[in-house]
Amino acid sequence: MLRILALPGYTQNAYIMSKRLGALRKGCGKDVEFVFIDPPHIVLNPSFGGSLADFDSTAASTPEEQTPENTPRSWWEAGSDGMNMTYVGFDETVQYLREVLDKDEKGFDGVFGFSQGAGMAAILASILEKPSLHPAFAGSSFPPFKFAIFAGGFLPVATNPTFEGYFPIEQTPTLHIIGNVDVIIGEARSLALVENCHDARIERHDGGHFVPAKASFKNFLKEYITSFEPGGLCGDVPPPKSAPPSAVPTPIATPRSGSPAPASK
């Protein structure tokens, strides 16, 4: 069985993400175990400038409405110190993820992140390749992920020196799921992450900021994930049958190239 660490998006939590990926979990059957974890921070004042309902209607809008199933959470809160973007709560999140990995006895083959969770998954994938990047992982011996899936993801660096040296991701095969009409995370932000992954593959869908649940995409994701079983194809599986041709140049287009891509400045 392959085990995947699943990181929810901003204002989501483990319960919400597990429901959103219900069709995929069911499709993968007993071959794959998804381990959903809550982001460590509760969202009180959304940093994206709207209300909680504007971003994810599943999340509770007020503290009085919150239950363990609908409490909005985050991996960090974005801000600014006047010169750089700031990521409030980031160090606590990395320490939290170290504790998650320490307590888990089976280990994880891959990571699946959505939106802000994809940004955090990219950071974690990089840390597992280079544990010295963060003090919380100094001296650790966790192996790199066999694969990483980023849905609606973005490169979480901006102009913040906190992330100097984190990218590119050099070893881990990455799959980037991009919605053609995603207005939450624009295409340029998602492609910035693609360009900072040396072994990247893109798959697009006609929708917005979500993981597509159509049978063709669900079956593709199952084939992609299970291809990382011992002796498998390691991601070299056909794209979703109904997917439109990718508009991305061949060095980072489907199928995954395995060739280095330049790091963003």
Sequence and secondary structure as in RCSB ss.txt:
>XXXX:A:sequence
MLRILALPGYTQNAYIMSKRLGALRKGCGKDVEFVFIDPPHIVLNPSFGGSLADFDSTAASTPEEQTPENTPRSW
WEAGSDGMNMTYVGFDETVQYLREVLDKDEKGFDGVFGFSQGAGMAAILASILEKPSLHPAFAGSSFPPFKFAIF
AGGFLPVATNPTFEGYFPIEQTPTLHIIGNVDVIIGEARSLALVENCHDARIERHDGGHFVPAKASFKNFLKEYI
TSFEPGGLCGDVPPPKSAPPSAVPTPIATPRSGSPAPASK
>XXXX:A:secstr
 EEEEEE  TT  HHHHHHHTHHHHHHHGGGEEEEE   SEE SS TTSS HHHH TTS SSGGG  TTT  EES
 EEEE SSSEEEETHHHHHHHHHHHHHH SS  SEEEEETHHHHHHHHHHHHHH GGGSGGGTT      SEEEE
ES   TTTT GGGTT   B SS EEEEEETT SSS HHHHHHHHTTBSSEEEEEESSSSS    HHHHHHHHHHH
HTTSTTS TT     TT     S GGGSSS   S      
